[in-house]
């Protein structure tokens, strides 16, 4: 059967045509002819162009912008430049020859040989002026202070045994002076020792709060305690100039006290602080051929130089382990314009040109 769709003005009829017969239709008005549109055809409307119309812009895909990254700043290790005063050094930590275990004293003989109080190794070591090892000898305890005389004899202090020992320059024991006590010729923890141009011996008798003087063969001469206004409190170092003036470190009051050759008080200078001419636990003192005075300023990690009357001249050292730096220096010596430092915690000897 075929179906035919008719659209009438008022109603719709469906007629069927069959082979072999016909179905009569009711009278209708004249049908309108309709053009069939295929069901699958899509109708696309046509839009008339508008005057002055601008075609839509085509946007290109955005290109991502890279965020710049800052390169890491390289770590720059500053190059340490030794001070101009630094000349040489020798020594490392240990027990072998040429090594040290907290050296606390240094001295130079008239020939320029250097003697080191190798404290915790309980020995003295002898070197040339350039640090070449010569010999060593054992001591009867921990040696702190050390000095030489005009004949190159060597004097050391042994606080643990409250005594002074005298050796020849090749390490032979010549004599011992003192025992524990407070009488003349006795000691209580002596730390510093020095000699004068006649070979007399001066001892910083620390816990007896005095300096004692002896002849070259160890006979007691006198003691210095200062005056009621200028007492010596726990002296740790002592030195003598060519005129016989005596310089003692007043440890408790953080001062340098000066006495004449007869033991009369002359003057003092210093005080606690880090400025020029001030100290923080001064421990060692030395005098050069011109009478200039050098002080090991222990906790300030430096050595200061003064005129014979206490005027500040200059200083060397700063805290550290580089060339020319110091870590807790106690003992110093000066000879022919060279300043020797027992650089204790760095276990070495350093040599400087003395400040001018």
C-alpha positions as CSV (number, residue, x, y, z in Angstrom):
1,X,0.0,0.0,0.0
2,X,1.2,3.6,-0.7
3,X,0.2,6.4,1.5
4,X,-0.3,9.9,0.2
5,X,-0.5,12.9,2.5
6,X,-3.0,15.5,1.4
7,X,-3.3,18.8,3.1
8,X,-6.7,20.3,2.9
9,X,-7.9,23.7,4.0
10,X,-9.9,22.4,6.9
11,X,-9.1,18.8,7.4
12,X,-6.8,16.0,6.4
13,X,-7.8,12.8,4.7
14,X,-5.8,9.8,4.1
15,X,-6.6,7.8,0.9
16,X,-5.3,4.3,0.2
17,X,-5.0,2.7,-3.2
18,X,-5.1,-1.0,-3.4
19,X,-4.6,-3.2,-6.3
20,X,-8.0,-4.6,-7.2
21,X,-10.2,-1.8,-5.8
22,X,-10.5,1.9,-4.9
23,X,-11.8,3.6,-1.8
24,X,-14.0,6.6,-2.4
25,X,-13.0,9.9,-0.9
26,X,-15.3,12.5,0.6
27,X,-15.6,15.7,-1.5
28,X,-13.0,18.2,-0.5
29,X,-11.7,21.4,-1.6
30,X,-8.9,21.6,-4.2
31,X,-5.7,20.3,-2.4
32,X,-2.5,22.2,-2.4
33,X,0.5,20.5,-3.8
34,X,3.3,20.2,-1.2
35,X,6.8,19.5,-2.2
36,X,8.3,16.8,-0.1
37,X,11.7,17.7,1.6
38,X,13.9,14.8,2.4
39,X,14.0,14.2,6.1
40,X,17.7,14.0,6.1
41,X,18.4,17.4,4.5
42,X,19.5,20.1,7.0
43,X,18.5,23.7,6.2
44,X,21.2,26.2,6.7
45,X,19.9,29.8,7.0
46,X,21.6,32.4,4.9
47,X,22.4,35.6,6.6
48,X,22.8,38.7,4.4
49,X,26.0,40.5,5.0
50,X,25.8,43.7,7.0
51,X,27.4,46.8,5.7
52,X,30.8,47.6,7.2
53,X,30.8,44.3,9.1
54,X,34.2,43.2,10.3
55,X,35.1,39.6,10.2
56,X,35.7,38.2,13.6
57,X,39.4,38.1,14.5
58,X,41.1,34.7,14.7
59,X,43.0,34.4,18.1
60,X,46.2,32.5,18.0
61,X,46.8,30.3,20.9
62,X,48.7,32.1,23.7
63,X,52.4,31.2,24.0
64,X,53.2,30.5,27.7
65,X,55.7,33.0,29.1
66,X,58.6,31.3,31.0
67,X,59.1,32.7,34.5
68,X,62.8,33.6,34.8
69,X,64.7,31.8,37.6
70,X,67.5,33.5,39.4
71,X,70.7,31.6,39.5
72,X,71.9,30.8,43.0
73,X,74.5,33.2,44.3
74,X,77.7,31.2,44.6
75,X,79.3,31.0,48.1
76,X,82.5,32.9,48.0
77,X,85.1,32.0,50.6
78,X,87.1,35.1,51.4
79,X,90.8,34.6,50.9
80,X,92.6,35.3,54.1
81,X,95.6,37.5,53.7
82,X,98.2,37.2,56.5
83,X,99.1,40.5,58.2
84,X,102.2,42.2,56.9
85,X,103.9,41.6,60.3
86,X,103.7,37.8,59.9
87,X,107.0,36.1,59.1
88,X,106.9,32.4,59.7
89,X,105.4,29.6,61.8
90,X,106.2,26.0,62.8
91,X,104.6,23.2,64.8
92,X,101.4,21.0,64.7
93,X,99.5,19.1,67.4
94,X,101.2,15.9,68.6
95,X,103.9,14.3,70.6
96,X,106.6,13.9,67.9
97,X,109.6,16.2,67.7
98,X,108.6,19.5,66.4
99,X,105.0,19.0,67.5
100,X,103.3,20.6,70.6
101,X,100.6,20.1,73.1
102,X,99.5,23.5,74.3
103,X,102.9,25.4,74.4
104,X,102.8,28.1,77.0
105,X,106.2,29.7,76.9
106,X,108.9,30.6,74.5
107,X,112.4,32.1,74.9
108,X,115.4,33.0,72.7
109,X,119.1,32.7,73.7
110,X,121.9,35.2,72.6
111,X,122.6,33.0,69.5
112,X,119.0,33.2,68.3
113,X,118.0,29.6,69.2
114,X,114.4,29.2,70.3
115,X,113.3,27.2,73.3
116,X,109.6,26.2,73.7
117,X,107.8,25.1,76.9
118,X,105.8,22.2,75.5
119,X,103.6,22.2,78.5
120,X,101.3,19.1,78.3
121,X,104.0,17.0,76.7
122,X,106.1,17.9,79.8
123,X,109.3,18.8,77.9
124,X,111.4,21.6,76.4
125,X,112.2,21.7,72.7
126,X,115.0,23.6,71.1
127,X,114.9,25.0,67.5
128,X,116.9,27.2,65.2
129,X,115.6,30.7,64.6
130,X,113.8,29.4,61.5
131,X,112.2,26.5,63.3
132,X,114.5,23.6,62.5
133,X,114.4,21.1,65.4
134,X,117.7,20.7,67.4
135,X,116.9,18.7,70.5
136,X,114.5,18.1,73.3
137,X,114.5,17.1,77.0
138,X,112.0,15.9,79.5
139,X,111.0,17.9,82.6
140,X,109.7,16.7,85.9
141,X,106.3,18.2,85.3
142,X,104.3,20.6,83.2
143,X,106.5,23.5,82.2
144,X,104.9,27.0,81.9
145,X,107.4,29.9,82.0
146,X,110.7,29.7,80.3
147,X,113.7,32.1,79.9
148,X,117.4,32.2,79.0
149,X,120.3,34.1,80.4
150,X,123.5,35.7,78.9
151,X,125.2,32.3,78.9
152,X,122.3,30.5,77.1
153,X,121.3,28.6,80.3
154,X,117.6,27.8,80.3
155,X,115.2,28.5,83.3
156,X,111.7,26.9,83.5
157,X,108.8,27.1,86.0
158,X,106.9,24.0,87.1
159,X,103.9,25.3,89.0
160,X,102.7,21.8,90.0
161,X,105.9,21.2,92.0
162,X,106.3,24.9,93.0
163,X,109.9,25.1,91.7
164,X,112.3,26.6,89.2
165,X,114.8,24.5,87.3
166,X,118.0,25.6,85.6
167,X,119.3,23.7,82.5
168,X,122.3,24.1,80.3
169,X,121.5,24.9,76.6
170,X,121.9,21.2,75.7
171,X,119.3,20.1,78.3
172,X,121.4,19.1,81.3
173,X,119.8,19.9,84.7
174,X,122.0,22.2,86.7
175,X,120.0,23.1,89.7
176,X,116.5,23.4,91.2
177,X,115.2,26.3,93.3
178,X,112.4,26.4,95.7
179,X,109.6,24.4,97.3
180,X,106.0,25.1,98.3
181,X,105.6,27.8,100.9
182,X,105.4,31.6,101.5
183,X,108.9,32.2,103.0
184,X,111.6,33.9,100.9
185,X,112.8,31.4,98.3
186,X,109.6,29.4,98.4
187,X,106.8,29.4,95.8
188,X,103.1,28.9,95.4
189,X,102.3,28.2,91.7
190,X,105.1,30.2,90.1
191,X,104.2,30.9,86.4
192,X,106.6,33.5,84.9
193,X,110.4,33.7,84.9
194,X,112.9,36.2,83.5
195,X,116.6,37.1,83.7
196,X,118.5,40.4,83.5
197,X,121.7,41.4,81.8
198,X,123.8,40.2,84.9
199,X,122.1,36.8,85.0
200,X,119.9,37.4,88.0
201,X,116.6,35.5,88.1
202,X,113.1,36.9,88.6
203,X,110.1,34.7,89.4
204,X,106.4,35.6,89.2
205,X,105.3,33.8,92.4
206,X,101.7,33.9,91.4
207,X,99.7,32.7,94.4
208,X,102.0,34.4,96.9
209,X,101.2,37.7,95.1
210,X,104.8,38.7,94.6
211,X,107.9,38.7,92.4
212,X,111.1,37.3,93.8
213,X,114.7,38.0,92.7
214,X,117.6,35.5,92.9
215,X,121.3,35.6,92.1
216,X,122.5,33.5,89.1
217,X,123.3,30.6,91.5
218,X,119.8,30.7,93.1
219,X,120.3,32.8,96.3
220,X,117.4,34.9,97.4
221,X,117.9,38.7,96.9
222,X,114.5,40.5,97.4
223,X,110.8,40.4,96.8
224,X,108.4,42.9,95.2
225,X,104.8,43.1,96.5
226,X,104.1,46.7,95.5
227,X,102.8,49.4,97.8
228,X,99.5,49.6,99.8
229,X,98.1,51.5,96.9
230,X,99.7,49.4,94.1
231,X,99.9,45.9,95.3
232,X,100.8,43.1,92.9
233,X,97.9,40.6,92.7
234,X,98.6,37.2,91.2
235,X,101.5,38.1,88.8
236,X,101.7,35.7,85.9
237,X,104.5,37.2,83.9
238,X,107.7,39.2,84.5
239,X,110.3,40.9,82.4
240,X,113.4,43.1,83.0
241,X,114.9,45.8,80.7
242,X,118.6,46.7,80.2
243,X,118.3,49.3,82.9
244,X,117.1,46.8,85.5
245,X,113.5,48.0,85.5
246,X,111.1,45.2,86.3
247,X,107.7,44.8,84.6
248,X,105.1,42.6,86.3
249,X,101.7,41.5,85.1
250,X,99.1,42.2,87.8
251,X,96.7,39.5,86.8
252,X,93.8,40.3,89.2
253,X,93.8,44.1,88.4
254,X,94.6,43.6,84.7
255,X,97.6,46.0,84.9
256,X,101.2,46.2,84.0
257,X,103.2,47.5,86.9
258,X,106.7,48.9,86.6
259,X,109.4,48.9,89.3
260,X,112.9,50.2,89.3
261,X,116.0,48.0,89.9
262,X,115.7,48.5,93.7
263,X,112.1,47.3,93.7
264,X,110.4,50.8,94.1
265,X,107.1,51.3,92.4
266,X,107.3,53.6,89.3
267,X,104.0,53.5,87.4
268,X,101.3,51.3,86.0
269,X,99.0,51.1,83.0
270,X,96.1,49.1,81.5
271,X,92.7,48.2,82.8
272,X,89.9,45.8,81.6
273,X,88.7,46.1,78.0
274,X,89.4,45.6,74.3
275,X,90.7,49.0,73.3
276,X,94.3,49.9,72.7
277,X,96.2,49.8,76.0
278,X,93.5,47.7,77.7
279,X,93.7,44.0,78.5
280,X,91.6,40.9,79.1
281,X,93.6,38.5,81.2
282,X,97.2,39.5,80.3
283,X,99.6,36.6,80.8
284,X,103.1,37.1,79.3
285,X,105.4,40.1,79.1
286,X,108.7,40.7,77.3
287,X,111.1,43.7,76.7
288,X,113.3,44.3,73.7
289,X,116.8,45.8,73.4
290,X,115.3,49.4,73.1
291,X,113.2,49.0,76.3
292,X,109.8,48.5,74.5
293,X,107.3,46.4,76.4
294,X,105.2,43.6,74.8
295,X,102.2,42.0,76.5
296,X,100.4,38.8,75.6
297,X,96.7,39.9,75.8
298,X,95.3,36.4,76.2
299,X,91.5,36.7,75.9
300,X,91.8,39.6,73.4
301,X,93.8,37.3,71.1
302,X,96.6,39.8,70.4
303,X,100.0,41.0,71.5
304,X,100.4,44.7,72.3
305,X,103.5,46.8,72.2
306,X,104.2,49.9,74.4
307,X,107.0,52.3,75.1
308,X,108.9,51.9,78.3
309,X,106.6,54.3,80.0
310,X,103.3,52.6,78.8
311,X,102.5,54.5,75.6
312,X,100.7,52.3,73.1
313,X,102.7,51.6,70.0
314,X,101.0,48.8,68.0
315,X,99.6,45.3,68.1
316,X,99.6,42.0,66.2
317,X,97.1,39.1,66.0
318,X,93.4,38.4,65.9
319,X,91.4,35.3,66.8
320,X,91.8,32.3,64.4
321,X,94.1,29.6,63.1
322,X,95.3,31.3,59.9
323,X,98.8,32.7,59.5
324,X,99.2,35.7,61.8
325,X,96.1,34.8,63.9
326,X,96.3,33.6,67.5
327,X,94.3,31.4,69.9
328,X,95.1,32.0,73.6
329,X,98.8,33.0,73.6
330,X,100.5,33.0,77.0
331,X,104.2,33.2,76.4
332,X,106.1,35.7,74.2
333,X,109.8,36.6,73.6
334,X,111.4,39.3,71.5
335,X,114.9,39.2,69.9
336,X,116.5,41.5,67.4
337,X,113.3,42.9,66.1
338,X,111.4,39.6,65.9
339,X,108.5,38.8,68.2
340,X,107.9,35.1,69.0
341,X,104.5,33.9,70.2
342,X,103.6,30.5,71.8
343,X,100.3,30.2,70.0
344,X,98.8,27.8,72.6
345,X,95.6,26.4,71.2
346,X,97.0,26.3,67.7
347,X,100.0,24.2,68.9
348,X,102.6,26.2,67.1
349,X,105.2,29.0,67.3
350,X,104.6,32.1,65.2
351,X,107.1,34.8,64.4
352,X,106.2,38.5,63.7
353,X,108.1,41.6,62.9
354,X,107.7,43.7,66.0
355,X,105.3,46.6,65.6
356,X,107.0,49.9,64.9
